[in-house]
Amino acid sequence: MGRLFGTDGVRGVANADLTPELAMNISRASTFVLTKNKTKRPKVLVGKDTRLSSDMLEGALIAGFCSVGADVVSLGVVPTPAVAYLVKKYKADAGVMISASHNTYEFNGIKIFSGDGYKLPDALEEEIEAIVLDGAEIIELPYESNIGKIIESDNATRDYVDYIKSTTDEKLNGLKIAFDCSNGSASRTAEKLFEELGVECFMLHNKPDGININKDCGSVHLKNLVDFVKENNLDAGIAFDGDADRCLAVDDKGNIIDGDFIMAICAENLKEQGKLAKDTVVGTIMANIGFNCFCEKNGINLVSADVGDRYVLENMLMGGYNFGGEQSGHVIFLDFATTGDGQLTATQLLSIMKRKNTKLSDLSKLMVKYPQVMINVNVSQEGKLRFYTDDVVKAAIERAKNDLCRNTNLEKDAEEKNLNAVSERNGRILVRASGTEPLIRVMLEGENCEEISRIANEVADVVRERLSN
């Protein structure tokens, strides 16, 4: 992680960590970095989610872009993957999404896409950081007719919805599906998209008011969706996060279908159709052991990346693979999109259900999930940095590893990646700093739920004691 950029853009409490002044400086620096070898007037797309501070940051970003001579196409409220798609369709030089994804409304963030629709690599983010934080380049401000202008887009959501519809040949008539829009970006697109595909839609949490985004709803809070699906005897439920770049599902029996299950279902379908490049899926070190077992059983190679959809994508591009994702619901269909897209994922998942005429609860039987315990420990920013060097925390993790049966090869792989992770025959532990929040995540998997709960709490207690102050 850089000094400004985490695993998914710049993020912080709006008007405290992420101020309008910082946003303006980021937009100026990013324009300079992304267009310094171009002679024509730059064009930048700006989209936002529904949180209260998005308008404020949009104004600051647009002012910054125009002040360095870039024209801005304002997309309004759209999903993050819409920006990634439209930046190519509209032949722009860059695209920016204002969102803090699954975080609550007081947080916000800035995600930047280059003209090819991909999130920026580390090297370009570091260039931007050097300008913003160190004054590494002096950006000359134009004047008179060289100042940029703002263009309001009337077709952004229509163009995006039409594209997602084009990714399936299935008519989804007859499916009764609940959609939890998390009071976020999907509130503008999901009902339109899935009704036009033929779904009988039941919309939940699709009335954003600026402060209810992700509040007890969406992909992080699934209880309401589970209850609604069961009470109304629906075929499934789909939950998006605030900017709709990921989704999770609920099957017809009310069971949660996380990203591992979704990837297993989609990977098997792609392999059956001969469309899974190199018979390989790119996952992350957070993937459940059950997903590893599914891949092995079905002749699918699994490449493990660090946590974060950007690292999944990097491995996909380097290896020539076309499918990957995360347990959290970021799923990348590289044949269709350059980033995780919750509505694209939902479209593909529902299309498989329809084509196979199979219930989601039956499709999910192809994978058995190992019990998992996840404890998020709030730490200070200083504590988050000390995590990598604190000997007491390291010793606690080692004790936990010794309580589990080690697998030498996977432990060696974890050490090579500088990760506090180890996989075992009977379970594994992974302790890592969140890339987007002041948290240390303690995750254990294993066959014995009581045992892994005990070990996880022991490690979390040490982390809390050592790093919370």
C-alpha positions in Angstrom: 0.0 0.0 0.0 1.1 3.5 -0.8 0.9 6.7 1.3 -2.5 7.7 -0.2 -3.7 4.7 -2.1 -4.8 1.5 -0.4 -5.8 -1.7 -2.1 -8.9 0.0 -3.7 -8.1 3.7 -4.2 -7.9 6.5 -1.7 -10.2 6.2 1.2 -11.0 8.0 4.5 -13.5 9.9 6.5 -15.0 12.5 4.2 -14.0 16.1 5.0 -11.5 14.8 7.7 -9.1 12.4 6.1 -10.4 12.9 2.6 -10.9 16.6 2.1 -12.0 18.6 -0.9 -8.5 20.1 -1.1 -6.9 16.6 -1.2 -9.4 15.5 -3.8 -8.6 18.5 -6.0 -4.9 17.9 -5.8 -5.4 14.2 -6.6 -7.5 15.1 -9.7 -4.8 17.5 -10.9 -2.0 15.1 -10.3 -3.8 12.1 -11.9 -4.6 14.2 -15.0 -0.9 15.1 -15.3 0.3 11.6 -14.9 -2.2 9.9 -17.2 -2.1 12.5 -20.0 1.5 13.9 -20.0 2.4 12.3 -23.3 -0.8 13.4 -25.1 -1.4 16.5 -27.1 -5.2 16.7 -27.3 -7.4 18.1 -24.5 -7.9 15.4 -21.9 -11.4 14.0 -21.2 -12.2 12.5 -17.8 -15.3 10.7 -16.6 -16.6 11.2 -13.1 -19.1 8.9 -11.4 -20.3 8.7 -7.8 -22.3 6.6 -5.3 -25.1 7.9 -3.2 -23.4 8.9 0.1 -23.8 12.4 1.4 -20.2 13.5 0.7 -20.1 12.4 -2.9 -21.5 15.7 -4.2 -18.9 17.6 -2.3 -16.0 15.5 -3.5 -17.4 15.5 -7.0 -17.2 19.3 -7.1 -13.7 19.3 -5.9 -12.5 16.7 -8.3 -14.2 18.3 -11.3 -12.7 21.7 -10.3 -9.3 20.1 -10.2 -9.7 18.4 -13.6 -11.0 21.6 -15.3 -8.3 23.7 -13.7 -5.6 21.7 -15.5 -7.5 21.8 -18.8 -9.4 18.6 -18.8 -13.0 18.3 -20.0 -15.2 16.4 -17.5 -18.1 14.1 -18.4 -20.3 13.9 -15.3 -21.9 10.5 -15.1 -24.0 11.1 -12.0 -24.7 8.1 -9.7 -23.5 5.0 -11.3 -21.9 1.7 -10.3 -18.1 1.6 -10.2 -17.9 -0.9 -13.0 -20.0 1.4 -15.2 -17.1 3.9 -15.0 -14.6 1.2 -16.0 -16.8 0.3 -19.0 -17.8 3.8 -20.1 -14.3 5.2 -20.0 -13.5 3.0 -23.0 -16.8 3.4 -24.7 -16.6 7.2 -24.5 -12.9 7.2 -25.4 -11.9 9.1 -22.3 -8.4 9.4 -20.9 -9.4 8.4 -17.4 -12.3 7.7 -15.2 -12.9 8.4 -11.5 -15.4 6.8 -9.2 -16.3 8.5 -5.9 -17.1 5.7 -3.4 -16.0 4.0 -0.3 -17.6 0.7 -1.5 -19.0 -1.3 1.5 -18.1 1.3 4.1 -20.7 3.4 6.0 -21.7 6.8 4.7 -19.1 8.9 6.7 -16.3 7.3 4.6 -15.7 8.1 1.0 -13.0 7.2 -1.5 -11.6 7.9 -5.0 -11.0 5.1 -7.4 -9.1 5.9 -10.6 -9.3 4.1 -14.0 -7.0 4.6 -16.9 -8.3 5.0 -20.4 -8.3 1.2 -21.0 -10.7 0.7 -18.1 -8.3 -0.8 -15.6 -7.4 0.4 -12.1 -4.1 2.1 -11.9 -1.0 0.0 -11.3 1.2 0.7 -8.3 3.8 2.7 -10.3 1.2 5.2 -11.5 -0.3 5.6 -8.1 3.2 6.3 -6.7 3.7 9.0 -9.3 0.4 10.6 -8.3 1.4 10.3 -4.6 4.7 11.9 -5.2 3.1 15.0 -6.9 0.4 15.4 -4.2 2.5 14.7 -1.2 6.0 15.7 -2.2 5.5 18.3 -5.0 7.6 16.1 -7.3 6.2 18.0 -10.4 5.0 21.5 -10.8 1.7 21.5 -12.7 1.1 24.6 -14.7 -2.5 25.8 -14.7 -3.9 27.0 -18.1 -6.2 30.0 -18.5 -8.5 31.6 -21.0 -10.0 29.0 -23.5 -7.7 26.2 -22.2 -9.7 25.7 -19.0 -11.8 22.5 -19.1 -15.6 22.3 -19.3 -18.2 20.1 -17.8 -20.5 17.8 -19.9 -23.5 16.2 -18.3 -24.1 12.7 -19.5 -27.7 11.6 -20.0 -27.0 8.1 -21.3 -24.5 6.6 -18.7 -26.9 4.3 -17.0 -28.7 3.3 -20.2 -25.4 2.5 -22.0 -24.2 0.4 -19.0 -27.5 -1.5 -18.6 -27.5 -2.3 -22.3 -24.0 -3.7 -22.1 -24.7 -5.9 -19.2 -27.8 -7.2 -20.9 -25.6 -8.1 -24.0 -23.5 -10.5 -21.9 -26.2 -13.2 -21.8 -28.5 -14.8 -24.3 -30.8 -16.2 -21.6 -34.2 -14.8 -21.0 -34.7 -14.9 -17.3 -38.5 -15.0 -17.3 -40.0 -16.9 -14.5 -37.3 -16.2 -12.0 -38.4 -14.5 -8.8 -35.4 -12.7 -7.3 -35.0 -10.2 -4.5 -32.3 -7.5 -5.0 -30.8 -5.6 -2.1 -29.2 -2.5 -3.5 -27.6 -1.4 -0.3 -29.1 2.1 -0.8 -26.2 2.6 -3.2 -25.3 2.8 -6.8 -27.3 -0.3 -7.8 -30.5 1.6 -6.8 -30.1 3.5 -10.2 -29.6 0.4 -12.4 -30.5 -3.0 -10.9 -34.3 -2.8 -11.3 -34.1 -1.6 -14.8 -31.5 -4.2 -15.8 -33.2 -7.3 -14.4 -36.7 -6.4 -15.3 -35.6 -5.9 -18.9 -34.0 -9.4 -18.7 -37.4 -10.8 -17.6 -36.9 -11.2 -13.9 -39.8 -10.7 -11.5 -37.9 -8.2 -9.2 -38.4 -7.6 -5.5 -36.4 -4.5 -4.6 -34.9 -3.9 -1.2 -33.0 -0.9 0.2 -33.1 1.0 -3.1 -34.1 4.4 -1.6 -30.8 6.2 -0.8 -30.9 9.3 1.3 -27.2 10.1 1.6 -26.6 8.4 5.0 -28.3 5.0 4.7 -25.8 3.5 2.2 -24.7 0.1 3.5 -26.6 0.6 6.8 -27.7 -2.8 7.9 -28.2 -3.9 4.3 -26.3 -5.0 1.2 -23.6 -7.6 0.8 -22.2 -6.9 4.3 -25.5 -7.4 6.1 -27.5 -10.2 4.6 -30.0 -11.1 7.3 -32.8 -9.0 5.9 -32.3 -10.5 2.5 -32.2 -14.1 3.9 -35.5 -13.5 5.8 -37.2 -11.9 2.7 -36.2 -14.7 0.4 -37.5 -17.4 2.8 -40.7 -15.6 3.7 -41.7 -15.0 0.1 -40.5 -18.3 -1.3 -38.3 -16.7 -3.9 -35.8 -18.4 -6.2 -32.9 -16.4 -4.8 -31.7 -13.1 -3.5 -28.8 -10.9 -4.7 -27.1 -8.3 -2.5 -24.8 -5.6 -3.8 -22.4 -3.4 -1.9 -22.5 0.4 -2.0 -20.9 0.9 -5.4 -22.1 -2.4 -6.9 -18.7 -3.8 -7.9 -19.5 -7.0 -6.0 -22.4 -9.1 -5.0 -23.3 -12.1 -2.8 -26.4 -14.3 -3.1 -28.9 -16.1 -1.0 -30.3 -19.4 -2.3 -34.0 -20.6 -2.3 -33.5 -22.1 1.1 -32.0 -19.0 2.7 -28.4 -20.2 2.6 -25.7 -17.5 2.0 -23.9 -18.1 -1.3 -20.6 -16.2 -1.0 -18.0 -15.4 -3.6 -16.3 -18.8 -3.4 -19.6 -20.6 -4.2 -20.4 -18.1 -7.0 -16.9 -18.6 -8.5 -17.3 -22.4 -8.2 -20.6 -22.4 -10.0 -19.4 -20.0 -12.7 -16.1 -21.7 -13.2 -17.7 -25.1 -13.6 -20.1 -23.6 -16.2 -17.2 -21.9 -18.1 -15.2 -25.1 -18.1 -18.2 -27.1 -19.4 -18.5 -24.6 -22.3 -14.8 -24.7 -23.0 -14.5 -21.0 -22.1 -12.4 -21.2 -18.9 -8.9 -20.0 -20.2 -6.2 -22.6 -19.4 -8.8 -24.3 -17.1 -7.6 -21.9 -14.4 -9.3 -19.7 -11.8 -7.5 -16.9 -10.0 -8.6 -16.6 -6.3 -7.0 -15.2 -3.2 -5.4 -16.4 0.0 -8.8 -15.8 1.6 -10.5 -18.5 -0.5 -12.1 -21.2 1.7 -10.3 -24.5 1.8 -13.5 -26.0 0.3 -12.9 -23.9 -2.9 -9.4 -25.4 -3.2 -11.0 -28.9 -2.9 -13.6 -28.1 -5.5 -10.9 -26.9 -8.0 -8.8 -30.0 -7.4 -11.8 -32.4 -7.8 -12.9 -30.7 -11.0 -9.6 -30.4 -12.8 -9.4 -26.7 -12.4 -6.1 -25.0 -11.6 -6.2 -22.4 -8.8 -3.8 -19.5 -8.7 -3.8 -17.6 -5.3 -3.3 -13.9 -5.3 -3.1 -11.4 -2.4 -6.3 -10.0 -1.1 -7.8 -7.3 -3.3 -9.5 -7.5 -6.7 -6.6 -5.5 -8.2 -4.2 -8.3 -7.4 -6.6 -10.9 -8.7 -6.7 -8.9 -12.0 -2.9 -8.6 -12.1 -2.5 -12.4 -11.9 -5.2 -12.9 -14.5 -3.5 -10.5 -17.0 0.0 -11.9 -16.3 -1.1 -15.5 -16.7 -3.6 -15.1 -19.6 -6.6 -16.2 -17.5 -10.1 -14.9 -17.9 -11.9 -15.6 -14.6 -11.2 -14.9 -11.0 -12.4 -13.3 -7.9 -12.7 -13.1 -4.1 -14.8 -14.6 -1.4 -16.2 -11.1 -0.7 -18.0 -11.1 -4.0 -15.6 -9.3 -6.3 -15.8 -11.5 -9.4 -14.0 -10.6 -12.6 -15.2 -11.9 -16.0 -12.4 -10.6 -18.1 -14.1 -11.5 -21.3 -16.7 -8.9 -20.4 -15.2 -6.4 -17.9 -12.0 -5.0 -16.6 -13.0 -5.0 -13.0 -15.3 -6.7 -10.5 -19.0 -6.1 -11.4 -21.8 -7.2 -9.1 -24.6 -6.8 -11.6 -22.6 -8.7 -14.3 -21.9 -11.4 -11.8 -25.6 -11.7 -10.9 -26.6 -11.8 -14.5 -24.2 -14.7 -15.2 -25.3 -16.6 -12.1 -29.0 -16.2 -12.8 -28.4 -17.2 -16.5 -26.8 -20.4 -15.3 -29.8 -21.1 -13.1 -32.1 -20.5 -16.0 -30.2 -22.4 -18.6 -29.7 -25.5 -16.3 -33.2 -25.1 -14.9 -31.7 -25.8 -11.5 -32.2 -24.2 -8.1 -29.3 -22.2 -6.7 -29.4 -24.5 -3.6 -28.7 -27.5 -5.9 -26.0 -25.7 -7.9 -24.1 -24.8 -4.7 -23.8 -28.5 -3.7 -20.7 -28.8 -5.9 -18.7 -27.2 -3.1 -18.5 -28.0 0.6 -17.4 -25.0 2.7 -15.2 -25.5 5.7 -16.2 -23.7 9.0 -14.6 -20.3 9.1 -14.2 -17.8 11.9 -13.3 -14.2 11.1 -12.6 -11.6 13.8 -12.0 -7.9 12.8 -9.9 -6.1 15.4 -10.0 -2.3 15.4 -6.5 -0.9 15.7 -5.0 2.5 15.5 -3.2 3.6 12.4 0.1 3.3 14.2 -0.9 -0.2 15.4 -1.8 -1.2 11.8 1.8 -0.4 10.9 3.3 -2.1 14.0 1.4 -5.3 13.0 4.2 -6.2 10.6 7.0 -5.9 13.3 5.4 -6.7 16.7 7.1 -9.8 18.1 4.4 -10.6 20.6 1.8 -10.7 17.8 4.1 -12.8 15.7 4.5 -15.2 18.6 0.8 -15.5 19.0 0.4 -16.3 15.3 3.1 -19.0 15.6 1.4 -20.6 18.6 -1.8 -20.7 16.6 0.0 -22.3 13.7 1.4 -25.0 16.0 -2.2 -25.8 17.1 -3.0 -26.8 13.5 -1.4 -29.4 11.3 1.0 -27.7 9.0 1.4 -28.1 5.3 5.1 -27.2 4.4 4.5 -26.2 0.8 1.7 -23.8 1.5 3.5 -22.4 4.6 6.6 -21.7 2.4 4.4 -20.0 -0.2 2.9 -17.8 2.5 6.3 -16.8 3.8 7.5 -16.0 0.3 4.5 -13.6 0.0 5.4 -12.1 3.4 2.0 -13.1 4.7 1.0 -14.3 8.2 -0.7 -17.3 6.6 -0.5 -21.0 6.7 -2.6 -23.7 5.2 -3.0 -27.2 6.8 -4.7 -30.5 6.2 -7.2 -29.7 9.1 -7.3 -25.9 8.8 -5.4 -22.7 8.3 -4.9 -19.3 9.9 -4.5 -16.0 8.1 -3.9 -12.7 9.9 -3.7 -9.6 7.8 -4.1 -5.8 7.8 -7.1 -4.5 6.0 -6.2 -2.6 2.9 -9.1 -0.2 3.3 -9.9 0.1 7.0 -8.1 0.4 10.4 -8.5 -3.3 11.1 -6.5 -6.4 11.5 -8.4 -9.4 10.3 -7.9 -12.7 12.0 -9.3 -15.6 10.0 -9.2 -19.3 10.8 -10.7 -22.3 8.9 -10.9 -25.9 10.0 -13.0 -29.0 10.6 -13.6 -28.3 14.3 -15.6 -25.0 14.7 -15.0 -24.8 18.5 -11.3 -25.3 18.1 -10.8 -22.6 15.5 -13.1 -20.2 17.4 -10.9 -20.6 20.5 -7.6 -20.1 18.6 -9.0 -17.1 16.6 -10.1 -15.4 19.8 -6.7 -16.0 21.5 -4.9 -14.4 18.6 -7.4 -11.5 18.3 -7.0 -10.8 22.0 -3.2 -10.4 21.6 -3.7 -8.2 18.5 -6.2 -6.0 20.4 -3.9 -5.6 23.4 -0.8 -4.8 21.4 -2.1 -2.7 18.5 -5.3 -0.9 19.6 -3.5 2.0 21.4 
